[in-house]
Structure formats: structure tokens, C-alpha cells
Amino acid sequence: MKKFIVRRLLLGVVILFFVSIIIYSIERSLPTSYVEGKARAMSQKQGAKPYDELVADLNASYGLDKPVLPGYFSWLGKAIRGQFGESWVWHQPVTEKFGSVIWYSFALGLISFLLEIFIAIPLGIISATKQYSRTDYAITVVALVGISLPSFFFATILKWIFSIHLGWFDLYGIVSRMHEQMGSLGQLLDIGKHLVLPAATLTIVSIGSLMRYTRTSMLEVMNADYIRTARAKGLSEKKVIYHHAFRNSLIPIVTILGNSLPNLFAGAMITETLFQIPGIGYTGYQCLVQGDIPFTMFYMVFLAFLTLMGTFIADILYAVVDPRVRVN
Amino acid sequence: MALFGKKNANYISGKETRKISRENRRITGEIEKKRNRKNIPEQEYITAMKNPDNVVEFDNVHTYFFTDIGTVKAVDGVSFEVPQGKTVGIVGESGCGKSVTSLSLMQLVQRPQGQTVEGEIRFNTGKTAYNIAATPTSVMQKLRGNEMSMIFQEPMTSLNPVFRIGEQVDEIIALHNPDLSKQDVKQRTIEMMKVVGIANSEGVYRMYPHELSGGMRQRICIAIGLACGPRLIIADEPTTALDVTIQAQILDLMSKLKDQINSSIMLITHDLGVIAEMADYVVVMYAGRVVEKGTAREIFKTPSHPYTIGLMRSKPVVGKQVEKLYSIPGKVPNPVNMPDYCYFKDRCEMSCDKCSGHYPGVVKLSETHEVSCYRYEERKEAGWLAAEHSGEAGKTVDNMGKTEKIVENNGKEGTSNE
């Protein structure tokens, strides 16, 4: 097991290296450039230097005059020491900005993750135990609708119903206008209220696939010989399903959940942008459009790191739930 | 039109399928509704045994599977008894309904598609007799594992891979003996493991199924099956997945334990050697029906149904040299839309003109020996039976000269175990 972990970690480092090279080269080749935008703005001012000269100056001061590879290595050299530089858009250190926005994303991710688990898994089990019944068809249709329709569609529908027609929630933002005057509990509730619609959107969109996974894996297990053995012992149907079958169907489900665990920190770019939640997704999106290389680099490499962590956690969890894997 | 003129039996259109499945849903829905009623009155499933010495009486049992391509009559009017303390062997090719018969008895047939639609399965617990076909699931759960238990064909997959061995044996003991303390349950589990011949029972108690060999797992399955001292043990091909040396051990173990707790065994197998070794009575099934039944001695000495004779011939015999081992031509017919004549007719080497008539009735060859075949129907006159069964291999049917020798051989094997 130790050997396995060490090998996976070393492999992870190599993967991160190449992933970050690719991300850096793509960023440098993007048509939007922060420097050009800034130079254009500065050249509009009276008595300013001509545009071309400004671009050259700015490029030099932002370190963009180097070719891609040397530029990458100078970024890497600092990044290894934990210096991710200062965000060009936000004028503050990248890690500081990250620390201030990540918790909104985490809260949103955690709420929808828990809702997803507590709704999708029971639905999947019900759907599997009553295969081909009306309940099964109803659940399946709802799940497929959730899978098929994109999050921006749902977000818009929810806004239209609950914000515009019913007026229960604000259309945008994480706090309401009177936020500053509220007590600390009131402020918390206020933020919670603003997270309802985005969390609902994320949950509806993600329930479908987890529910289908649960159903499939449950159906597979329900036909296994050991389930028949459990019934032949005289166990009640409840015990057979929730003890014997569910424990086995957990094996693939846990792999999926373990994979998505680090995504709690990844932010939901589309949903956050639609609701203008100042989480990491929305912030990352703003930086990406404006060509903020330090912040985007940090965010993207962080995402790559989370993905690697996801597969790593999934592998470990696999050994936890399945005793057959534990030996080697 | 010529292209579509001839209807292919294996092809049905989507329209037909939909019609069939709608009809199936109606039928199974009705049965399920009846079964899932709350508080089913006792008189609906409490019954009386025809013979109180029997543990199980199958009486004209029909278990059907309602599939989208038609109704599969997996068990179609099966009748036989399992006497207390005896072993009944059920033989037949794959797909003959042997397993479904036993699953019907346990009510483990895959519902809602599979349903026992007709007939009675009477099960005797000693105090009461249940009609299993009508018993509600809650009552069945008290019988399963406790009064009747089943040992399955596949030891490799019939234990739950994520639970420890001890836990899985504990479970059934604790379930049917709720007064026992945890310590006592564990004690009993370890005792059971020792009984089935597991040496390191304390160690195995904490192991997972994947850490055991096939034979060990089958022993655990037997321990689970016998843990509550059931009156009936159903062994569904218990040795098929095991190698020959382990087979003998497992069979020995089963017959020894059976005598210890005085229970009956329903032994399902297609291995005639196993039957000869273990069984007191033999039931030969073909395409969901019993074609012949009798004591092991009768079946091995005077196999009467052509199918039984074929089965006997297709078994290798020690000391007999043959170019090529005999096998019955053809295969078990498609269970959907069975014809109304002897199901074995198309494969039978001894069929005659009469065989094209209705499905043959049951002919009694002796008190215990019954066969469904037209070849014996005309011989109902008094006296021939005695003549036939008095001599050791005294078969006088003309076209059976070829099988004579094998019958004799089997006879010897049969006697040595009686």
C-alpha cells in the first residue's frame, strides 16, 4: 500500500508538470491579452506614449517578453517555492484572492454534494428494487431530464419562477442590499438564502447520473448469487437490500463520489457566473476573460491537482469498501 | 408474400411482444396483488399433509415465467414427495426445471415474472403443514433457513464478498434464534464450522470469502445451510463447481450431517454417479415435467422412460470400452409453446405411432415406480409388473437389448450403496 501511494504521488508530480506546460502555452496563445487591454486604455490618455511602445514596456514589466518555455520555467521556479505572484486583475496576491473566494464555492459545492447523495442514492435504490414499475419509470424520466438539460437552462428557469414570478430570492449575488445592517446570524442566513437557487441548480443537474449509477450497480448486485443466499437464509427484504445488496453496490458508487470529492473546491464556473456568486469559478472566469495569467495558471493547475487527488482518493476508497482489493 | 409466408417460431414482432408483455403485466399484477395483501388469513396457507411422514409433497406444481416472448412453463405439473429422513435425487439436463422446482419450494423464484400459478407445495414442519405456493413472504422468512435451507451450485459466488465469513454464518443463527447472546452465536458458528470440517475455524471466522478455496466456501455454505438444523436441505448441484476429490468429501459430509440432524435432502444434479451414491429416491425431469420416478434401485436397474435410458447410456461406465460416449441427440425443446405430445418424442429413439397423441399419462410400474410413456401404457395387465421387477435386470423390451449391459452395470452400483 505504501509503495502504491508513493508511486501514485510521483506519477502525479509528472502529470502536473506536463499539464501546467500545456496550460501555460495555451494561455500565452490566447487572443485576449491583459497587457494589450491595459496598453489600449493607457494610450487613450492625453500625453501617453504610443500604443506599440506601451505594449513593449508592459510586456517587459509583466515578464511576457520571454518566449513561452522560458516564461513557463520562470513561473514554475516561483510556483515550486509557493510564490504564485500577484493577480493582475485583482491587484492582490493570487493565494490571498483564492483564500477569500474559495469558501463560497466550497459551501455551494458541499450543499449540492450532500443533497445529491441524499436524494440520488435512495432514488436509485428504489428505482432498482422496483425495476420496470411506474415508480422506476418516473424516477428515470426525471433523472434523464436532469442529465440532458444544461445547468444554464435550469438556472434560468429557476430564476424565472422563483425570482421573477414569486419574488422569493434575489436574481444575483451572494448578499442582499441590507446585508451590512444584519446580525451575524442574519448575515449567515442571508448568504444561505442566496445559495438556494444555485445549489438547487447544481443538484438537479448532478442527481441524474449518480442515480443512474446507483440503479445500475444495485440491479447488478440484486441478481448476484449471494443475494439469493441472503434471501434463502430467511432475511427480510429490507435487510437483504440495505445490508447485503447496498454494501456491494457501494463499490462503484464510492469510486464516483471519491472522484468528485475534490471538486468541492473546484467551483462551478457556469452556475456561479450565472448567479454572480463570488466563488472561485466566477473569479476564475473573470480572470480568464481578461487574460490574468498568474491567477488563471494557479486556478487551472489547482484544478489539475484536484483531479489527480480525485482519482487517488477513489483508489484508496475502493480498497476501503472492497476487501478483495485490500490484500495487494 | 412467399418471403413472409412461413412463420418463424423464433421470431416475434414488436407488436406481438407488446401485446404479450401487457397481458403478462395483467396476470402477474393480479397474482402480486393477491400475494401482497396485508393479514392473509392462516387458513389460506395452512394445509394438511397427505402423508404425515413426508417433509415435502409437490402436488401438480406449475411455475411459469411470464416473459416478453411468451410464457415459459419451467415447471409444468410436477408431483413427487420427499419422505422424512430420506434423500431424493432430481436429475435431468440443464433447463429441465430442476432448479426452478426447488426455488419454488423456497419461494425464491424471480418475481414478478416467475410465479407458481397452480398446484400445492406442502411443507411439513412437524407441527403444521404449509402450502408454500400461498404462504405470505413474512411467514416464508421464518421457514427459510430455519426449517428448509438451500445449498447453491456456485460456492464461489454465493457468499457475500464484503462480509466476513463469521458474520455471514452468525447472521442466520442470530436471525432464527433471537434469544441467543452474541457470544453464544459465535460459539455456535465456530462449532458449525468444525462440524463441516474446517480446521482453523477461529481463523476462518475472521476471513473474507475470497481468502478461501472453492471447497472451503462450499463447506461454509453447508454450515450456513445446516446452522439451524433444518428439516429439509435442498442441495442444488452442490458439487458441480468443485473438483472430484472435494466432491466426494462434500457428499460424504452432507450425508453424514443429514443423519445427525435427521433431515431430508433434495439433491439436484445431473451427475448420475452422485445420485447413485446418495439418493434413496430418484425423480427424472424433462422439460418441466417428471418423466419417471422411483426408488434409486428401480431407476438404476430398470430405467423405463427412453430419456432415463438415454441418460444412463450417456454416462461413462468403468471397465467398459466404447469408441464414443453416447449422447442423446438433439436438445431440450424451446420452453415457449410446447406441443401437446410427449416432449421427448422428437429426440426419442424408441418413439412409435402412438407418441403423436396427447402427452402420455402416468403409468405405475410398481408401488413406487412411475413413468410417463406410451410404451408402457398397453401393459397395464396384471402380472407383468411382478415379472418385470422380480429378476435383477429382467427387462424384456425388445429394442432395449443394447442398453441391457449398462443397466446391469448401473444396477450393481445402485445395490452397493443401498
Interface residues (C-beta under 8 A of the other chain):
Chain A: A224 D225 Y226 R228 T229 A230 R231 A232 K233 G234 L235 S236 E237 H244 R247 N248 I251 V321 D322 P323 R324
Chain B: M106 L108 T137 M140 Q141 K142 L143 R144 G145 N146 S149 M150 F152 E154 T157 S158 L159 N160 P161 V162 F163 E171 I172 L175 H176 Y208 H210 C221 I224
